[in-house]
Amino acid sequence: MSIIKGDARSYSIAAASIIAKTTRDRMMRELDEIYPQYGFAKHMGYATRDHLAAINQHGPCPVHRRTFGVVRQPRLPGF
């Protein structure tokens, strides 16, 4: 069930949101140590301009979601 603005209406949803974000941020910092060329610690996995440029330059790494549009699309030479 979806609850609109659930984190403002429920302490447990708010707590889960904080735990999820801090866990994701920790994972991104750890991945940044393994794959520094992608800048995970900076963009925390969001599709920023720098993140997309790194994928374009280096190709996707094993932790990139294959359903992510930029990863799913074939790379063309020169792009």
Contacts in CASP RR format, 6 or more apart in sequence:
PFRMAT RR
TARGET T0000
AUTHOR 0000-0000-0000
METHOD contacts of the structure
MODEL  1
MSIIKGDARSYSIAAASIIAKTTRDRMMRELDEIYPQYGFAKHMGYATRD
HLAAINQHGPCPVHRRTFGVVRQPRLPGF
3 9 0 8 1.000
3 10 0 8 1.000
3 13 0 8 1.000
6 13 0 8 1.000
6 14 0 8 1.000
7 13 0 8 1.000
7 14 0 8 1.000
7 17 0 8 1.000
8 14 0 8 1.000
24 44 0 8 1.000
24 45 0 8 1.000
25 44 0 8 1.000
28 40 0 8 1.000
28 41 0 8 1.000
28 43 0 8 1.000
28 44 0 8 1.000
28 45 0 8 1.000
29 40 0 8 1.000
29 41 0 8 1.000
31 38 0 8 1.000
31 40 0 8 1.000
31 63 0 8 1.000
32 38 0 8 1.000
32 39 0 8 1.000
32 40 0 8 1.000
32 41 0 8 1.000
32 42 0 8 1.000
35 61 0 8 1.000
35 63 0 8 1.000
37 54 0 8 1.000
37 57 0 8 1.000
37 58 0 8 1.000
38 51 0 8 1.000
38 54 0 8 1.000
38 55 0 8 1.000
38 58 0 8 1.000
38 61 0 8 1.000
39 50 0 8 1.000
39 51 0 8 1.000
39 54 0 8 1.000
42 48 0 8 1.000
42 50 0 8 1.000
43 50 0 8 1.000
43 51 0 8 1.000
45 51 0 8 1.000
47 68 0 8 1.000
47 70 0 8 1.000
52 70 0 8 1.000
55 64 0 8 1.000
55 70 0 8 1.000
55 71 0 8 1.000
56 70 0 8 1.000
56 75 0 8 1.000
56 79 0 8 1.000
59 75 0 8 1.000
60 66 0 8 1.000
60 68 0 8 1.000
60 70 0 8 1.000
60 71 0 8 1.000
64 71 0 8 1.000
65 71 0 8 1.000
66 72 0 8 1.000
END
